[in-house]
């Protein structure tokens, strides 16, 4: 279903807000969706607390990737680093960029917040550049379906864990980017992150696949990657179904809103034109068929033009005739209904 530009822009912004809230919620961000929304809309010169900065950063990263997607820029190590820099904007310098060596005797790991035990021990920092190069080469040379590629990007960036912080958010942003540049991003409408955030335990269980905590004990080459792939595809399916509902609901809402500005006679003229004129028409021929004056038709047409239902056809800076707008043609059935 074709959406008007204003509806599409509104849905895109709302979707980016939802994604910014949901992706950070997965990481334990305490803000409510309403608070996240308010933070995104707030003056950027204001001071932000860390949870607020995280939500804003994600929104800015989505805007950045939206621009990159217009040129279908390929995934690269530079793009991965740029996205993580957006995610960690405002953090200390050591948190931005690839992680380096730990002090002697200190293990870099993701620790369980309650038990304090290592939940995941990622690869050595020295292996990261090679692993990222392999991932980028895979993405840019594979014949795999883009949905599979997006799932692999998500898994690998979380699992390689190339950064001190921001790995999950960077992974979700870039797997979404792979969907976008391959035509599976639904024009920026809808939030895939929302579905990952619905059941955070299922999300983590699917990505861990029941494997040992150490990267080199199976996470580097999982024996059953279909556990994660199937979960990822199931979330994409839920996400795509929601977008159909969003699109239809928004279009119907916009049509109802547009029609509410018309008086009864103007609506009657619109429905008459939809039924009888698939081509250009002049006010005089319409006035003859309706049995009203030419001036009456011109007055009613000016209202239809104002609200985007009809467009004038110009000749030598004068209106020569009129035709139905693209919006009217594309939504003919809904308008008549």
C-alpha positions in Angstrom: 0.0 0.0 0.0 1.4 3.4 -1.0 1.6 5.9 1.8 1.7 9.6 1.4 5.0 11.3 2.2 3.7 12.9 5.4 2.3 9.6 6.8 5.5 7.7 5.8 7.7 10.3 7.5 5.7 10.2 10.7 5.7 6.4 10.8 9.5 6.4 10.2 10.2 8.8 13.0 7.9 6.9 15.4 9.6 3.6 14.4 13.1 5.0 15.1 11.9 6.2 18.5 10.5 2.7 19.3 13.8 1.1 18.1 15.9 3.4 20.2 13.8 2.6 23.3 13.6 -1.2 22.7 17.3 -1.8 21.8 18.4 0.0 24.9 15.8 -1.8 27.0 17.5 -5.1 26.0 20.7 -3.7 27.6 19.0 -2.8 30.9 18.3 0.9 30.2 15.7 2.0 32.8 13.8 4.6 30.7 10.2 4.1 29.9 9.0 4.4 26.3 7.4 7.8 27.1 10.7 9.0 28.7 12.7 7.8 25.7 10.3 9.7 23.4 10.7 12.9 25.4 14.5 12.6 25.5 14.7 12.3 21.7 12.5 15.4 21.3 14.5 17.4 23.8 16.9 20.3 22.9 20.2 18.7 22.2 22.1 21.4 24.1 20.6 20.2 27.4 22.6 18.0 29.7 21.7 14.3 29.5 22.0 11.5 32.0 23.7 8.3 30.8 20.5 6.4 30.1 19.1 9.4 28.2 22.3 9.8 26.2 22.1 6.1 25.2 18.6 6.5 23.8 19.5 9.7 21.9 22.7 8.0 20.5 20.8 5.1 19.1 18.3 7.5 17.4 21.2 9.5 15.9 22.9 6.2 14.7 19.6 5.3 12.9 19.5 8.7 11.2 23.2 8.2 10.1 22.4 4.7 8.7 19.3 6.0 6.9 21.6 8.4 5.0 24.1 5.7 4.2 21.3 3.4 3.0 20.2 5.9 0.3 23.5 5.1 -1.5 23.4 1.4 -0.5 26.8 1.8 1.0 28.3 -1.7 1.6 29.1 -3.0 5.0 32.8 -2.2 5.9 34.9 -2.1 9.0 34.8 1.7 8.9 31.0 1.6 8.9 31.0 -0.7 11.9 33.4 1.6 13.8 31.4 4.7 12.9 28.1 3.1 14.2 29.7 2.1 17.5 31.1 5.6 17.8 27.5 7.0 17.5 26.3 4.4 20.1 29.0 5.4 22.6 28.9 9.2 22.0 29.7 10.9 25.3 31.5 7.9 26.8 35.2 7.8 27.8 37.7 7.4 24.9 38.6 3.8 25.8 35.0 2.7 25.2 35.1 4.0 21.6 36.8 1.8 19.0 38.1 -1.8 19.1 39.0 -3.1 22.5 42.6 -3.5 23.4 44.6 -5.8 25.8 43.5 -6.1 29.4 45.9 -5.5 32.4 47.8 -8.7 33.5 45.6 -11.1 35.3 42.3 -9.4 34.3 39.9 -11.4 32.1 37.7 -9.5 29.6 34.3 -11.1 29.8 30.6 -10.4 30.1 29.7 -11.0 33.7 26.4 -12.1 35.2 25.2 -9.2 37.2 23.9 -11.3 40.1 26.4 -14.2 40.5 29.4 -12.2 39.2 30.5 -15.2 37.1 31.7 -14.8 33.5 28.6 -15.4 31.2 30.6 -15.0 28.0 34.3 -14.8 27.3 34.8 -13.3 23.8 37.8 -13.8 21.5 41.2 -12.3 22.3 41.5 -8.7 21.3 44.3 -9.6 18.8 41.8 -11.8 16.8 39.2 -9.1 16.3 40.5 -7.3 13.2 40.8 -10.6 11.3 37.3 -11.7 12.4 35.8 -8.4 11.3 37.5 -8.6 8.0 36.1 -12.1 7.5 32.6 -10.9 8.4 32.8 -8.0 6.0 34.1 -10.2 3.2 31.3 -12.7 3.8 28.6 -10.0 3.7 29.9 -8.5 0.4 30.5 -11.7 -1.5 28.0 -14.3 -0.3 25.0 -15.6 -2.3 23.0 -16.2 0.9 19.6 -14.7 1.2 19.7 -11.1 2.7 17.6 -12.3 5.7 20.2 -14.9 6.5 23.1 -12.4 6.0 21.4 -10.0 8.4 21.0 -12.8 11.0 24.7 -13.7 10.6 25.8 -10.0 11.0 23.7 -9.8 14.2 25.2 -13.0 15.7 28.8 -12.3 14.7 29.0 -8.8 16.0 27.5 -9.8 19.3 29.8 -12.8 19.5 33.0 -11.3 18.2 32.3 -8.5 20.8 34.8 -6.1 19.2 34.2 -3.3 21.6 34.3 -2.7 25.3 30.7 -1.5 25.2 27.9 -1.1 22.7 28.3 -4.5 21.0 24.6 -5.5 21.1 23.3 -2.1 20.0 25.8 -2.0 17.1 24.9 -5.5 16.1 21.2 -4.7 16.0 21.8 -1.4 14.1 23.9 -3.1 11.4 21.8 -6.2 10.9 18.9 -3.8 10.4 21.1 -1.9 7.9 21.7 -5.1 5.9 18.0 -5.6 5.7 17.5 -1.9 4.6 20.0 -1.9 1.7 18.6 -5.2 0.4 15.0 -4.0 0.3 13.8 -5.7 3.5 13.7 -2.6 5.7 10.1 -1.6 4.8 11.2 1.9 4.0 12.1 2.5 7.7 8.6 1.7 9.0 8.3 -0.6 12.0 10.8 -1.7 14.6 12.5 -5.1 14.6 14.2 -4.2 17.9 10.7 -4.2 19.5 10.4 -7.9 18.9 13.8 -8.8 20.3 12.8 -6.8 23.4 9.5 -8.5 24.0 11.2 -11.5 25.6 14.8 -10.6 26.4 15.5 -14.0 27.9 14.5 -15.7 24.7 16.6 -13.3 22.7 19.7 -14.1 24.7 19.0 -17.8 24.9 18.7 -17.9 21.1 21.9 -16.1 20.5 23.8 -18.2 23.0 22.4 -21.5 21.6 23.3 -23.3 24.8 27.0 -23.2 24.1 29.8 -22.9 26.6 30.9 -19.4 27.8 34.2 -19.4 26.0 34.2 -18.2 22.4 36.7 -20.8 21.3 34.6 -23.6 22.7 31.9 -23.5 20.0 30.7 -20.0 19.6 33.2 -19.4 16.9 31.5 -22.2 14.8 28.2 -23.1 16.4 27.0 -26.7 15.7 23.3 -25.6 15.4 23.2 -22.1 13.9 19.5 -22.7 12.9 18.6 -22.0 16.6 19.5 -18.3 16.1 18.5 -18.2 12.4 15.0 -19.5 13.1 14.5 -17.1 16.0 15.7 -14.2 13.9 13.4 -15.1 11.0 10.4 -15.5 13.3 11.0 -12.0 14.6 11.2 -10.6 11.1 7.9 -12.3 10.2 6.2 -10.7 13.2 7.7 -7.4 12.3 6.6 -7.6 8.7 3.0 -8.5 9.7 2.9 -5.5 12.0 4.1 -3.1 9.2 1.1 -4.2 7.1 -1.2 -3.3 9.9 0.5 0.0 10.5 0.5 1.0 6.8 -3.2 0.1 6.3 -4.2 1.8 9.5 -2.3 5.0 8.8 -3.5 5.3 5.3 -7.2 4.8 6.3 -6.7 7.4 9.1 -5.2 9.9 6.7 -8.0 9.4 4.2 -10.6 9.8 6.9 -8.8 13.0 8.0 -8.6 14.4 4.5 -12.3 13.7 3.7 -13.3 15.4 7.0 -12.2 18.8 5.5 -14.7 18.4 2.6 -18.3 19.5 2.7 -20.9 17.1 1.4 -21.1 18.7 -2.1 -17.3 18.6 -2.5 -17.3 14.9 -1.5 -20.0 14.2 -4.0 -17.9 15.9 -6.7 -14.8 13.9 -5.7 -16.7 10.5 -5.9 -18.2 11.6 -9.2 -14.8 12.4 -10.7 -13.3 9.1 -9.4 -16.1 7.2 -11.1 -16.2 9.0 -14.4 -12.8 10.6 -15.1 -9.7 8.5 -15.4 -8.2 11.3 -17.7 -7.9 15.1 -17.7 -11.2 17.0 -17.5 -12.4 20.6 -17.7 -14.8 22.3 -15.3 -17.2 23.1 -18.2 -17.7 19.4 -19.2 -18.2 18.5 -15.5 -20.7 21.3 -15.0 -22.7 20.2 -18.0 -23.0 16.6 -16.6 -23.9 17.7 -13.1 -26.2 20.5 -14.2 -24.5 23.2 -12.1 -22.7 26.3 -13.1 -19.1 26.3 -14.3 -18.2 28.7 -11.4 -19.7 26.2 -8.8 -17.5 23.4 -10.2 -14.4 25.6 -10.1 -15.0 26.6 -6.5 -15.4 23.0 -5.4 -12.4 21.9 -7.4 -10.2 24.5 -5.7 -11.1 22.8 -2.3 -10.2 19.4 -3.8 -6.9 20.8 -5.0 -6.1 22.3 -1.6 -6.6 18.9 0.1 -4.6 17.0 -2.5 -7.4 15.0 -4.2 -7.1 16.8 -7.6 -4.3 18.6 -9.4 -4.5 21.4 -12.0 -2.9 20.9 -15.4 -1.2 24.2 -16.4 -0.7 25.7 -19.8 1.0 29.1 -20.3 0.7 29.8 -16.5 -3.1 29.2 -16.6 -5.1 26.3 -15.5 -6.2 24.4 -18.6 -7.8 21.4 -17.0 -7.6 19.1 -14.0 -6.9 15.5 -13.2 -7.1 13.2 -10.2 -3.9 13.2 -8.0 -1.7 10.2 -7.5 -2.9 10.0 -3.9 -6.6 9.7 -5.1 -5.7 7.2 -7.8 -3.7 4.9 -5.4 -6.4 5.0 -2.8 -9.5 4.9 -5.1 -11.0 1.8 -3.4 -10.6 3.3 0.1 -12.1 6.6 -1.0 -15.1 5.0 -2.6 -15.6 2.7 0.3 
